[in-house]
């Protein structure tokens, strides 16, 4: 399993993806001036990631979004749901389970204090 960073987003809608062989996660580069409000899921706000509403997101807020929203979502795609299945389509979680996985882990990670 590996994580790659690339410039292949092609549009604002593609922020990350799982490779065809399900062995890697790619996180896409973002344009320098971007408001990620349209990429938020129901119940999420810019303030959760440290961004101000209706303003350009800070670098830290974008990094938080990419880690807690995009990366965890893509990791959710790699969760085994049908371990004995031969088909990758049935073996791994797909779009149905990935958002819930990301939200669950966001809540878990944010609920724990970080010792500095």
Biopython code that builds the backbone (N, CA, C, O; Angstrom):
import numpy as np
from Bio.PDB.StructureBuilder import StructureBuilder

atoms = [
    (1, "UNK", "N", (0.849, -1.173, 0.000)),
    (1, "UNK", "CA", (0.000, 0.000, 0.000)),
    (1, "UNK", "C", (0.889, 1.229, 0.000)),
    (1, "UNK", "O", (1.843, 1.312, 0.774)),
    (2, "UNK", "N", (0.579, 2.183, -0.866)),
    (2, "UNK", "CA", (1.339, 3.423, -0.914)),
    (2, "UNK", "C", (0.414, 4.592, -1.219)),
    (2, "UNK", "O", (-0.703, 4.416, -1.704)),
    (3, "UNK", "N", (0.905, 5.782, -0.924)),
    (3, "UNK", "CA", (0.166, 7.014, -1.200)),
    (3, "UNK", "C", (1.003, 7.849, -2.153)),
    (3, "UNK", "O", (2.199, 8.045, -1.933)),
    (4, "UNK", "N", (0.367, 8.341, -3.218)),
    (4, "UNK", "CA", (1.049, 9.155, -4.222)),
    (4, "UNK", "C", (0.398, 10.530, -4.275)),
    (4, "UNK", "O", (-0.796, 10.674, -4.014)),
    (5, "UNK", "N", (1.180, 11.517, -4.609)),
    (5, "UNK", "CA", (0.673, 12.859, -4.855)),
    (5, "UNK", "C", (0.916, 13.143, -6.329)),
    (5, "UNK", "O", (2.011, 12.901, -6.836)),
    (6, "UNK", "N", (-0.103, 13.659, -7.026)),
    (6, "UNK", "CA", (0.066, 13.916, -8.449)),
    (6, "UNK", "C", (-0.726, 15.133, -8.904)),
    (6, "UNK", "O", (-1.450, 15.745, -8.119)),
    (7, "UNK", "N", (-0.582, 15.477, -10.176)),
    (7, "UNK", "CA", (-1.275, 16.621, -10.769)),
    (7, "UNK", "C", (-2.383, 16.191, -11.708)),
    (7, "UNK", "O", (-2.742, 16.960, -12.600)),
    (8, "UNK", "N", (-2.935, 15.019, -11.558)),
    (8, "UNK", "CA", (-3.900, 14.465, -12.503)),
    (8, "UNK", "C", (-5.354, 14.700, -12.120)),
    (8, "UNK", "O", (-6.218, 13.907, -12.495)),
    (9, "UNK", "N", (-5.643, 15.757, -11.392)),
    (9, "UNK", "CA", (-7.032, 15.946, -10.969)),
    (9, "UNK", "C", (-7.926, 16.247, -12.160)),
    (9, "UNK", "O", (-9.054, 15.759, -12.221)),
    (10, "UNK", "N", (-7.444, 17.042, -13.106)),
    (10, "UNK", "CA", (-8.236, 17.336, -14.292)),
    (10, "UNK", "C", (-9.389, 18.281, -14.040)),
    (10, "UNK", "O", (-9.788, 19.025, -14.936)),
    (11, "UNK", "N", (-9.922, 18.266, -12.854)),
    (11, "UNK", "CA", (-11.012, 19.170, -12.498)),
    (11, "UNK", "C", (-11.049, 19.298, -10.980)),
    (11, "UNK", "O", (-10.358, 18.570, -10.268)),
    (12, "UNK", "N", (-11.836, 20.200, -10.510)),
    (12, "UNK", "CA", (-11.952, 20.403, -9.074)),
    (12, "UNK", "C", (-12.674, 19.228, -8.416)),
    (12, "UNK", "O", (-12.540, 19.019, -7.211)),
    (13, "UNK", "N", (-13.422, 18.475, -9.178)),
    (13, "UNK", "CA", (-14.223, 17.388, -8.601)),
    (13, "UNK", "C", (-13.379, 16.185, -8.170)),
    (13, "UNK", "O", (-13.786, 15.451, -7.270)),
    (14, "UNK", "N", (-12.227, 15.968, -8.782)),
    (14, "UNK", "CA", (-11.398, 14.809, -8.448)),
    (14, "UNK", "C", (-10.282, 15.244, -7.506)),
    (14, "UNK", "O", (-9.337, 15.912, -7.926)),
    (15, "UNK", "N", (-10.388, 14.871, -6.244)),
    (15, "UNK", "CA", (-9.401, 15.261, -5.241)),
    (15, "UNK", "C", (-8.491, 14.104, -4.855)),
    (15, "UNK", "O", (-7.399, 14.318, -4.329)),
    (16, "UNK", "N", (-8.936, 12.879, -5.115)),
    (16, "UNK", "CA", (-8.154, 11.694, -4.815)),
    (16, "UNK", "C", (-8.832, 10.473, -5.398)),
    (16, "UNK", "O", (-10.017, 10.507, -5.732)),
    (17, "UNK", "N", (-8.072, 9.388, -5.519)),
    (17, "UNK", "CA", (-8.650, 8.154, -6.048)),
    (17, "UNK", "C", (-7.807, 6.958, -5.637)),
    (17, "UNK", "O", (-6.647, 7.106, -5.253)),
    (18, "UNK", "N", (-8.400, 5.769, -5.719)),
    (18, "UNK", "CA", (-7.714, 4.505, -5.465)),
    (18, "UNK", "C", (-7.313, 3.946, -6.814)),
    (18, "UNK", "O", (-8.106, 3.957, -7.755)),
    (19, "UNK", "N", (-6.072, 3.451, -6.916)),
    (19, "UNK", "CA", (-5.578, 2.889, -8.168)),
    (19, "UNK", "C", (-6.358, 1.657, -8.597)),
    (19, "UNK", "O", (-7.051, 1.043, -7.786)),
    (20, "UNK", "N", (-6.247, 1.296, -9.864)),
    (20, "UNK", "CA", (-7.001, 0.168, -10.425)),
    (20, "UNK", "C", (-6.739, -1.144, -9.709)),
    (20, "UNK", "O", (-7.657, -1.947, -9.545)),
    (21, "UNK", "N", (-5.516, -1.376, -9.283)),
    (21, "UNK", "CA", (-5.190, -2.645, -8.621)),
    (21, "UNK", "C", (-5.412, -2.582, -7.113)),
    (21, "UNK", "O", (-5.089, -3.533, -6.401)),
    (22, "UNK", "N", (-5.948, -1.492, -6.627)),
    (22, "UNK", "CA", (-6.263, -1.302, -5.206)),
    (22, "UNK", "C", (-5.041, -1.443, -4.314)),
    (22, "UNK", "O", (-5.124, -1.959, -3.200)),
    (23, "UNK", "N", (-3.895, -0.971, -4.825)),
    (23, "UNK", "CA", (-2.671, -1.034, -4.045)),
    (23, "UNK", "C", (-2.146, 0.347, -3.678)),
    (23, "UNK", "O", (-1.157, 0.464, -2.955)),
    (24, "UNK", "N", (-2.794, 1.380, -4.166)),
    (24, "UNK", "CA", (-2.304, 2.715, -3.853)),
    (24, "UNK", "C", (-3.433, 3.737, -3.844)),
    (24, "UNK", "O", (-4.489, 3.543, -4.447)),
    (25, "UNK", "N", (-3.172, 4.822, -3.143)),
    (25, "UNK", "CA", (-4.090, 5.952, -3.075)),
    (25, "UNK", "C", (-3.360, 7.146, -3.669)),
    (25, "UNK", "O", (-2.201, 7.393, -3.338)),
    (26, "UNK", "N", (-4.022, 7.878, -4.533)),
    (26, "UNK", "CA", (-3.441, 9.089, -5.111)),
    (26, "UNK", "C", (-4.215, 10.301, -4.605)),
    (26, "UNK", "O", (-5.445, 10.327, -4.651)),
    (27, "UNK", "N", (-3.498, 11.288, -4.130)),
    (27, "UNK", "CA", (-4.085, 12.560, -3.738)),
    (27, "UNK", "C", (-3.672, 13.580, -4.788)),
    (27, "UNK", "O", (-2.487, 13.702, -5.100)),
    (28, "UNK", "N", (-4.636, 14.315, -5.335)),
    (28, "UNK", "CA", (-4.382, 15.218, -6.447)),
    (28, "UNK", "C", (-4.004, 16.612, -5.963)),
    (28, "UNK", "O", (-4.489, 17.084, -4.934)),
    (29, "UNK", "N", (-3.133, 17.259, -6.724)),
    (29, "UNK", "CA", (-2.750, 18.639, -6.433)),
    (29, "UNK", "C", (-3.947, 19.544, -6.681)),
    (29, "UNK", "O", (-4.765, 19.276, -7.560)),
    (30, "UNK", "N", (-4.044, 20.601, -5.914)),
    (30, "UNK", "CA", (-5.165, 21.529, -6.025)),
    (30, "UNK", "C", (-4.700, 22.857, -6.590)),
    (30, "UNK", "O", (-3.540, 23.227, -6.410)),
    (31, "UNK", "N", (-5.578, 23.581, -7.270)),
    (31, "UNK", "CA", (-5.219, 24.912, -7.750)),
    (31, "UNK", "C", (-4.879, 25.817, -6.566)),
    (31, "UNK", "O", (-5.376, 25.599, -5.461)),
    (32, "UNK", "N", (-4.028, 26.842, -6.788)),
    (32, "UNK", "CA", (-3.609, 27.691, -5.671)),
    (32, "UNK", "C", (-4.746, 28.489, -5.032)),
    (32, "UNK", "O", (-4.691, 28.766, -3.833)),
    (33, "UNK", "N", (-5.756, 28.861, -5.782)),
    (33, "UNK", "CA", (-6.877, 29.610, -5.219)),
    (33, "UNK", "C", (-8.134, 28.781, -5.397)),
    (33, "UNK", "O", (-8.661, 28.635, -6.500)),
    (34, "UNK", "N", (-8.593, 28.246, -4.285)),
    (34, "UNK", "CA", (-9.726, 27.347, -4.395)),
    (34, "UNK", "C", (-10.544, 27.387, -3.109)),
    (34, "UNK", "O", (-9.990, 27.432, -2.011)),
    (35, "UNK", "N", (-11.851, 27.372, -3.254)),
    (35, "UNK", "CA", (-12.747, 27.266, -2.124)),
    (35, "UNK", "C", (-13.311, 25.851, -2.161)),
    (35, "UNK", "O", (-13.974, 25.471, -3.126)),
    (36, "UNK", "N", (-13.055, 25.083, -1.135)),
    (36, "UNK", "CA", (-13.454, 23.674, -1.117)),
    (36, "UNK", "C", (-14.866, 23.461, -0.591)),
    (36, "UNK", "O", (-15.254, 22.325, -0.323)),
    (37, "UNK", "N", (-15.628, 24.512, -0.441)),
    (37, "UNK", "CA", (-16.977, 24.390, 0.118)),
    (37, "UNK", "C", (-17.834, 23.389, -0.659)),
    (37, "UNK", "O", (-18.603, 22.639, -0.058)),
    (38, "UNK", "N", (-17.709, 23.371, -1.984)),
    (38, "UNK", "CA", (-18.515, 22.444, -2.806)),
    (38, "UNK", "C", (-18.108, 20.995, -2.605)),
    (38, "UNK", "O", (-18.885, 20.090, -2.911)),
    (39, "UNK", "N", (-16.901, 20.755, -2.096)),
    (39, "UNK", "CA", (-16.433, 19.385, -1.882)),
    (39, "UNK", "C", (-16.832, 18.843, -0.516)),
    (39, "UNK", "O", (-16.640, 17.658, -0.241)),
    (40, "UNK", "N", (-17.381, 19.690, 0.338)),
    (40, "UNK", "CA", (-17.783, 19.240, 1.671)),
    (40, "UNK", "C", (-18.987, 18.322, 1.593)),
    (40, "UNK", "O", (-19.850, 18.477, 0.730)),
    (41, "UNK", "N", (-19.033, 17.382, 2.488)),
    (41, "UNK", "CA", (-20.174, 16.477, 2.572)),
    (41, "UNK", "C", (-21.234, 17.076, 3.487)),
    (41, "UNK", "O", (-20.970, 18.022, 4.229)),
    (42, "UNK", "N", (-22.421, 16.519, 3.423)),
    (42, "UNK", "CA", (-23.522, 16.988, 4.267)),
    (42, "UNK", "C", (-23.099, 16.939, 5.738)),
    (42, "UNK", "O", (-22.602, 15.923, 6.223)),
    (43, "UNK", "N", (-23.306, 18.042, 6.424)),
    (43, "UNK", "CA", (-22.955, 18.112, 7.841)),
    (43, "UNK", "C", (-21.571, 18.675, 8.104)),
    (43, "UNK", "O", (-21.236, 18.969, 9.252)),
    (44, "UNK", "N", (-20.749, 18.834, 7.056)),
    (44, "UNK", "CA", (-19.425, 19.396, 7.241)),
    (44, "UNK", "C", (-19.447, 20.899, 6.979)),
    (44, "UNK", "O", (-20.238, 21.386, 6.171)),
    (45, "UNK", "N", (-18.580, 21.618, 7.663)),
    (45, "UNK", "CA", (-18.468, 23.067, 7.466)),
    (45, "UNK", "C", (-17.002, 23.429, 7.268)),
    (45, "UNK", "O", (-16.122, 22.687, 7.705)),
    (46, "UNK", "N", (-16.723, 24.558, 6.616)),
    (46, "UNK", "CA", (-15.330, 24.989, 6.460)),
    (46, "UNK", "C", (-14.628, 25.179, 7.812)),
    (46, "UNK", "O", (-13.429, 24.931, 7.941)),
    (47, "UNK", "N", (-15.385, 25.616, 8.799)),
    (47, "UNK", "CA", (-14.804, 25.869, 10.119)),
    (47, "UNK", "C", (-14.234, 24.604, 10.762)),
    (47, "UNK", "O", (-13.284, 24.686, 11.540)),
    (48, "UNK", "N", (-14.798, 23.439, 10.448)),
    (48, "UNK", "CA", (-14.282, 22.180, 10.995)),
    (48, "UNK", "C", (-12.836, 21.928, 10.575)),
    (48, "UNK", "O", (-12.081, 21.266, 11.287)),
    (49, "UNK", "N", (-12.462, 22.455, 9.425)),
    (49, "UNK", "CA", (-11.109, 22.254, 8.909)),
    (49, "UNK", "C", (-10.224, 23.477, 9.146)),
    (49, "UNK", "O", (-9.061, 23.488, 8.743)),
    (50, "UNK", "N", (-10.767, 24.497, 9.791)),
    (50, "UNK", "CA", (-9.987, 25.689, 10.101)),
    (50, "UNK", "C", (-10.059, 26.769, 9.044)),
    (50, "UNK", "O", (-9.217, 27.668, 9.029)),
    (51, "UNK", "N", (-11.045, 26.707, 8.155)),
    (51, "UNK", "CA", (-11.195, 27.713, 7.100)),
    (51, "UNK", "C", (-12.293, 28.709, 7.472)),
    (51, "UNK", "O", (-13.226, 28.384, 8.207)),
    (52, "UNK", "N", (-12.164, 29.896, 6.962)),
    (52, "UNK", "CA", (-13.197, 30.914, 7.160)),
    (52, "UNK", "C", (-14.220, 30.796, 6.041)),
    (52, "UNK", "O", (-13.844, 30.587, 4.888)),
    (53, "UNK", "N", (-15.508, 30.926, 6.355)),
    (53, "UNK", "CA", (-16.529, 30.831, 5.309)),
    (53, "UNK", "C", (-16.347, 31.945, 4.272)),
    (53, "UNK", "O", (-16.040, 33.085, 4.618)),
    (54, "UNK", "N", (-16.540, 31.598, 3.007)),
    (54, "UNK", "CA", (-16.490, 32.545, 1.892)),
    (54, "UNK", "C", (-15.136, 33.220, 1.729)),
    (54, "UNK", "O", (-15.064, 34.334, 1.210)),
    (55, "UNK", "N", (-14.068, 32.571, 2.160)),
    (55, "UNK", "CA", (-12.709, 33.082, 1.972)),
    (55, "UNK", "C", (-11.845, 31.980, 1.378)),
    (55, "UNK", "O", (-12.210, 30.805, 1.394)),
    (56, "UNK", "N", (-10.693, 32.382, 0.853)),
    (56, "UNK", "CA", (-9.727, 31.400, 0.380)),
    (56, "UNK", "C", (-9.276, 30.569, 1.579)),
    (56, "UNK", "O", (-9.000, 31.114, 2.648)),
    (57, "UNK", "N", (-9.202, 29.275, 1.403)),
    (57, "UNK", "CA", (-8.811, 28.392, 2.492)),
    (57, "UNK", "C", (-7.305, 28.518, 2.735)),
    (57, "UNK", "O", (-6.524, 28.630, 1.791)),
    (58, "UNK", "N", (-6.910, 28.499, 3.999)),
    (58, "UNK", "CA", (-5.487, 28.543, 4.340)),
    (58, "UNK", "C", (-4.849, 27.201, 3.969)),
    (58, "UNK", "O", (-5.539, 26.199, 3.776)),
    (59, "UNK", "N", (-3.537, 27.208, 3.875)),
    (59, "UNK", "CA", (-2.811, 25.976, 3.552)),
    (59, "UNK", "C", (-3.092, 24.898, 4.594)),
    (59, "UNK", "O", (-3.286, 23.733, 4.244)),
    (60, "UNK", "N", (-3.115, 25.273, 5.853)),
    (60, "UNK", "CA", (-3.391, 24.308, 6.926)),
    (60, "UNK", "C", (-4.795, 23.720, 6.802)),
    (60, "UNK", "O", (-4.983, 22.521, 7.005)),
    (61, "UNK", "N", (-5.779, 24.551, 6.472)),
    (61, "UNK", "CA", (-7.150, 24.065, 6.313)),
    (61, "UNK", "C", (-7.257, 23.091, 5.138)),
    (61, "UNK", "O", (-7.959, 22.084, 5.229)),
    (62, "UNK", "N", (-6.571, 23.384, 4.049)),
    (62, "UNK", "CA", (-6.591, 22.485, 2.884)),
    (62, "UNK", "C", (-5.928, 21.161, 3.245)),
    (62, "UNK", "O", (-6.416, 20.098, 2.861)),
    (63, "UNK", "N", (-4.826, 21.217, 3.974)),
    (63, "UNK", "CA", (-4.151, 19.975, 4.390)),
    (63, "UNK", "C", (-5.046, 19.136, 5.302)),
    (63, "UNK", "O", (-5.113, 17.915, 5.165)),
    (64, "UNK", "N", (-5.722, 19.794, 6.222)),
    (64, "UNK", "CA", (-6.655, 19.070, 7.096)),
    (64, "UNK", "C", (-7.763, 18.421, 6.275)),
    (64, "UNK", "O", (-8.130, 17.270, 6.509)),
    (65, "UNK", "N", (-8.291, 19.176, 5.309)),
    (65, "UNK", "CA", (-9.362, 18.644, 4.457)),
    (65, "UNK", "C", (-8.869, 17.426, 3.676)),
    (65, "UNK", "O", (-9.557, 16.408, 3.605)),
    (66, "UNK", "N", (-7.676, 17.537, 3.091)),
    (66, "UNK", "CA", (-7.135, 16.432, 2.294)),
    (66, "UNK", "C", (-6.882, 15.196, 3.163)),
    (66, "UNK", "O", (-7.091, 14.071, 2.709)),
    (67, "UNK", "N", (-6.438, 15.392, 4.395)),
    (67, "UNK", "CA", (-6.185, 14.261, 5.282)),
    (67, "UNK", "C", (-7.475, 13.677, 5.835)),
    (67, "UNK", "O", (-7.721, 12.479, 5.702)),
    (68, "UNK", "N", (-8.298, 14.514, 6.451)),
    (68, "UNK", "CA", (-9.470, 14.019, 7.168)),
    (68, "UNK", "C", (-10.666, 13.727, 6.270)),
    (68, "UNK", "O", (-11.558, 12.979, 6.670)),
    (69, "UNK", "N", (-10.708, 14.283, 5.096)),
    (69, "UNK", "CA", (-11.855, 14.046, 4.221)),
    (69, "UNK", "C", (-11.456, 13.164, 3.035)),
    (69, "UNK", "O", (-12.024, 12.088, 2.847)),
    (70, "UNK", "N", (-10.498, 13.608, 2.247)),
    (70, "UNK", "CA", (-10.153, 12.892, 1.015)),
    (70, "UNK", "C", (-9.397, 11.595, 1.306)),
    (70, "UNK", "O", (-9.799, 10.534, 0.829)),
    (71, "UNK", "N", (-8.312, 11.660, 2.078)),
    (71, "UNK", "CA", (-7.517, 10.460, 2.334)),
    (71, "UNK", "C", (-8.332, 9.377, 3.048)),
    (71, "UNK", "O", (-8.301, 8.214, 2.646)),
    (72, "UNK", "N", (-9.053, 9.749, 4.096)),
    (72, "UNK", "CA", (-9.840, 8.750, 4.819)),
    (72, "UNK", "C", (-10.962, 8.183, 3.954)),
    (72, "UNK", "O", (-11.313, 7.011, 4.089)),
    (73, "UNK", "N", (-11.531, 9.005, 3.065)),
    (73, "UNK", "CA", (-12.560, 8.522, 2.136)),
    (73, "UNK", "C", (-11.960, 7.452, 1.216)),
    (73, "UNK", "O", (-12.537, 6.380, 1.031)),
    (74, "UNK", "N", (-10.795, 7.764, 0.645)),
    (74, "UNK", "CA", (-10.160, 6.803, -0.268)),
    (74, "UNK", "C", (-9.724, 5.545, 0.482)),
    (74, "UNK", "O", (-9.801, 4.445, -0.066)),
    (75, "UNK", "N", (-9.274, 5.691, 1.713)),
    (75, "UNK", "CA", (-8.931, 4.533, 2.526)),
    (75, "UNK", "C", (-10.170, 3.676, 2.786)),
    (75, "UNK", "O", (-10.073, 2.453, 2.882)),
    (76, "UNK", "N", (-11.323, 4.316, 2.900)),
    (76, "UNK", "CA", (-12.575, 3.589, 3.066)),
    (76, "UNK", "C", (-12.891, 2.687, 1.888)),
    (76, "UNK", "O", (-13.515, 1.639, 2.056)),
    (77, "UNK", "N", (-12.463, 3.087, 0.690)),
    (77, "UNK", "CA", (-12.666, 2.249, -0.499)),
    (77, "UNK", "C", (-11.880, 0.948, -0.411)),
    (77, "UNK", "O", (-12.249, -0.033, -1.057)),
    (78, "UNK", "N", (-10.823, 0.917, 0.361)),
    (78, "UNK", "CA", (-9.959, -0.257, 0.438)),
    (78, "UNK", "C", (-10.333, -1.220, 1.565)),
    (78, "UNK", "O", (-9.642, -2.216, 1.779)),
    (79, "UNK", "N", (-11.400, -0.939, 2.273)),
    (79, "UNK", "CA", (-11.834, -1.823, 3.354)),
    (79, "UNK", "C", (-12.443, -3.097, 2.776)),
    (79, "UNK", "O", (-13.278, -3.045, 1.872)),
    (80, "UNK", "N", (-12.018, -4.234, 3.305)),
    (80, "UNK", "CA", (-12.540, -5.521, 2.841)),
    (80, "UNK", "C", (-13.956, -5.722, 3.376)),
    (80, "UNK", "O", (-14.205, -5.610, 4.577)),
    (81, "UNK", "N", (-14.874, -6.020, 2.462)),
    (81, "UNK", "CA", (-16.251, -6.311, 2.870)),
    (81, "UNK", "C", (-16.659, -7.723, 2.472)),
    (81, "UNK", "O", (-17.565, -8.300, 3.073)),
    (82, "UNK", "N", (-15.998, -8.280, 1.469)),
    (82, "UNK", "CA", (-16.260, -9.655, 1.029)),
    (82, "UNK", "C", (-14.934, -10.346, 0.835)),
    (82, "UNK", "O", (-14.505, -10.567, -0.297)),
    (83, "UNK", "N", (-14.282, -10.691, 1.924)),
    (83, "UNK", "CA", (-12.906, -11.177, 1.897)),
    (83, "UNK", "C", (-12.702, -12.388, 0.990)),
    (83, "UNK", "O", (-11.642, -12.524, 0.379)),
    (84, "UNK", "N", (-13.687, -13.260, 0.892)),
    (84, "UNK", "CA", (-13.536, -14.483, 0.098)),
    (84, "UNK", "C", (-13.927, -14.299, -1.365)),
    (84, "UNK", "O", (-13.751, -15.215, -2.169)),
    (85, "UNK", "N", (-14.441, -13.159, -1.712)),
    (85, "UNK", "CA", (-14.873, -12.920, -3.081)),
    (85, "UNK", "C", (-13.672, -12.783, -4.017)),
    (85, "UNK", "O", (-12.639, -12.235, -3.633)),
    (86, "UNK", "N", (-13.809, -13.278, -5.231)),
    (86, "UNK", "CA", (-12.748, -13.152, -6.232)),
    (86, "UNK", "C", (-12.807, -11.808, -6.945)),
    (86, "UNK", "O", (-11.791, -11.296, -7.416)),
    (87, "UNK", "N", (-13.979, -11.257, -7.018)),
    (87, "UNK", "CA", (-14.165, -9.999, -7.738)),
    (87, "UNK", "C", (-13.774, -8.812, -6.856)),
    (87, "UNK", "O", (-14.267, -8.697, -5.734)),
    (88, "UNK", "N", (-12.889, -7.920, -7.346)),
    (88, "UNK", "CA", (-12.536, -6.730, -6.568)),
    (88, "UNK", "C", (-13.756, -5.843, -6.300)),
    (88, "UNK", "O", (-13.817, -5.142, -5.291)),
    (89, "UNK", "N", (-14.715, -5.886, -7.209)),
    (89, "UNK", "CA", (-15.930, -5.085, -7.042)),
    (89, "UNK", "C", (-16.706, -5.516, -5.808)),
    (89, "UNK", "O", (-17.319, -4.684, -5.140)),
    (90, "UNK", "N", (-16.686, -6.802, -5.499)),
    (90, "UNK", "CA", (-17.408, -7.327, -4.344)),
    (90, "UNK", "C", (-16.515, -7.473, -3.109)),
    (90, "UNK", "O", (-17.011, -7.549, -1.985)),
    (91, "UNK", "N", (-15.212, -7.512, -3.321)),
    (91, "UNK", "CA", (-14.278, -7.731, -2.229)),
    (91, "UNK", "C", (-14.056, -6.462, -1.397)),
    (91, "UNK", "O", (-13.948, -6.529, -0.173)),
    (92, "UNK", "N", (-13.989, -5.308, -2.068)),
    (92, "UNK", "CA", (-13.678, -4.058, -1.390)),
    (92, "UNK", "C", (-14.908, -3.161, -1.284)),
    (92, "UNK", "O", (-15.826, -3.234, -2.101)),
    (93, "UNK", "N", (-14.900, -2.315, -0.258)),
    (93, "UNK", "CA", (-15.988, -1.347, -0.078)),
    (93, "UNK", "C", (-15.961, -0.373, -1.254)),
    (93, "UNK", "O", (-14.896, -0.030, -1.765)),
    (94, "UNK", "N", (-17.120, 0.055, -1.666)),
    (94, "UNK", "CA", (-17.189, 0.996, -2.776)),
    (94, "UNK", "C", (-17.709, 2.316, -2.242)),
    (94, "UNK", "O", (-17.562, 2.613, -1.056)),
    (95, "UNK", "N", (-18.303, 3.093, -3.096)),
    (95, "UNK", "CA", (-18.720, 4.448, -2.741)),
    (95, "UNK", "C", (-19.737, 4.494, -1.609)),
    (95, "UNK", "O", (-19.792, 5.482, -0.877)),
    (96, "UNK", "N", (-20.535, 3.462, -1.451)),
    (96, "UNK", "CA", (-21.546, 3.447, -0.387)),
    (96, "UNK", "C", (-20.934, 3.563, 1.004)),
    (96, "UNK", "O", (-21.444, 4.302, 1.846)),
    (97, "UNK", "N", (-19.844, 2.838, 1.251)),
    (97, "UNK", "CA", (-19.272, 2.763, 2.590)),
    (97, "UNK", "C", (-18.143, 3.758, 2.845)),
    (97, "UNK", "O", (-17.849, 4.059, 4.002)),
    (98, "UNK", "N", (-17.513, 4.269, 1.810)),
    (98, "UNK", "CA", (-16.351, 5.148, 1.987)),
    (98, "UNK", "C", (-16.666, 6.442, 2.741)),
    (98, "UNK", "O", (-15.902, 6.800, 3.638)),
    (99, "UNK", "N", (-17.747, 7.160, 2.428)),
    (99, "UNK", "CA", (-18.020, 8.393, 3.187)),
    (99, "UNK", "C", (-18.265, 8.131, 4.673)),
    (99, "UNK", "O", (-17.811, 8.899, 5.521)),
    (100, "UNK", "N", (-18.968, 7.070, 4.987)),
    (100, "UNK", "CA", (-19.223, 6.731, 6.385)),
    (100, "UNK", "C", (-17.943, 6.374, 7.128)),
    (100, "UNK", "O", (-17.774, 6.721, 8.297)),
    (101, "UNK", "N", (-17.046, 5.680, 6.440)),
    (101, "UNK", "CA", (-15.754, 5.329, 7.033)),
    (101, "UNK", "C", (-14.975, 6.597, 7.364)),
    (101, "UNK", "O", (-14.424, 6.727, 8.457)),
    (102, "UNK", "N", (-14.930, 7.526, 6.420)),
    (102, "UNK", "CA", (-14.201, 8.787, 6.629)),
    (102, "UNK", "C", (-14.800, 9.582, 7.785)),
    (102, "UNK", "O", (-14.065, 10.095, 8.629)),
    (103, "UNK", "N", (-16.118, 9.686, 7.830)),
    (103, "UNK", "CA", (-16.770, 10.454, 8.897)),
    (103, "UNK", "C", (-16.533, 9.802, 10.262)),
    (103, "UNK", "O", (-16.287, 10.494, 11.249)),
    (104, "UNK", "N", (-16.608, 8.473, 10.314)),
    (104, "UNK", "CA", (-16.391, 7.760, 11.581)),
    (104, "UNK", "C", (-14.979, 8.015, 12.112)),
    (104, "UNK", "O", (-14.797, 8.293, 13.297)),
    (105, "UNK", "N", (-13.982, 7.918, 11.230)),
    (105, "UNK", "CA", (-12.608, 8.125, 11.665)),
    (105, "UNK", "C", (-12.316, 9.594, 11.974)),
    (105, "UNK", "O", (-11.511, 9.889, 12.857)),
    (106, "UNK", "N", (-12.947, 10.498, 11.272)),
    (106, "UNK", "CA", (-12.800, 11.928, 11.610)),
    (106, "UNK", "C", (-13.264, 12.167, 13.035)),
    (106, "UNK", "O", (-12.570, 12.811, 13.823)),
    (107, "UNK", "N", (-14.423, 11.655, 13.359)),
    (107, "UNK", "CA", (-14.961, 11.841, 14.716)),
    (107, "UNK", "C", (-14.038, 11.220, 15.757)),
    (107, "UNK", "O", (-13.789, 11.818, 16.804)),
    (108, "UNK", "N", (-13.530, 10.023, 15.474)),
    (108, "UNK", "CA", (-12.618, 9.359, 16.415)),
    (108, "UNK", "C", (-11.337, 10.166, 16.616)),
    (108, "UNK", "O", (-10.901, 10.390, 17.745)),
    (109, "UNK", "N", (-10.743, 10.596, 15.507)),
    (109, "UNK", "CA", (-9.478, 11.326, 15.590)),
    (109, "UNK", "C", (-9.651, 12.691, 16.237)),
    (109, "UNK", "O", (-8.797, 13.121, 17.012)),
    (110, "UNK", "N", (-10.739, 13.372, 15.931)),
    (110, "UNK", "CA", (-10.964, 14.700, 16.506)),
    (110, "UNK", "C", (-11.360, 14.631, 17.972)),
    (110, "UNK", "O", (-11.227, 15.626, 18.684)),
    (111, "UNK", "N", (-11.839, 13.494, 18.440)),
    (111, "UNK", "CA", (-12.282, 13.394, 19.831)),
    (111, "UNK", "C", (-11.097, 13.141, 20.779)),
    (111, "UNK", "O", (-11.236, 13.304, 21.991)),
    (112, "UNK", "N", (-9.949, 12.748, 20.246)),
    (112, "UNK", "CA", (-8.785, 12.471, 21.062)),
    (112, "UNK", "C", (-7.863, 13.693, 21.126)),
    (112, "UNK", "O", (-7.537, 14.265, 20.086)),
    (113, "UNK", "N", (-7.439, 14.101, 22.320)),
    (113, "UNK", "CA", (-6.507, 15.226, 22.406)),
    (113, "UNK", "C", (-5.133, 14.818, 21.862)),
    (113, "UNK", "O", (-4.708, 13.672, 22.010)),
    (114, "UNK", "N", (-4.466, 15.754, 21.246)),
    (114, "UNK", "CA", (-3.141, 15.527, 20.682)),
    (114, "UNK", "C", (-2.108, 16.058, 21.657)),
    (114, "UNK", "O", (-2.104, 17.247, 21.979)),
    (115, "UNK", "N", (-1.237, 15.186, 22.126)),
    (115, "UNK", "CA", (-0.196, 15.592, 23.069)),
    (115, "UNK", "C", (0.943, 16.247, 22.295)),
    (115, "UNK", "O", (1.551, 15.616, 21.430)),
    (116, "UNK", "N", (1.228, 17.492, 22.596)),
    (116, "UNK", "CA", (2.309, 18.182, 21.858)),
    (116, "UNK", "C", (3.588, 18.219, 22.650)),
    (116, "UNK", "O", (4.590, 18.758, 22.179)),
]
sb = StructureBuilder()
sb.init_structure("model")
sb.init_model(0)
sb.init_chain("A")
sb.init_seg("    ")
for serial, (resi, resn, name, xyz) in enumerate(atoms, 1):
    if name == "N":
        sb.init_residue(resn, " ", resi, " ")
    sb.init_atom(name, np.array(xyz, "f"), 0.0, 1.0, " ", f" {name:<3s}", serial, name[0])
structure = sb.get_structure()
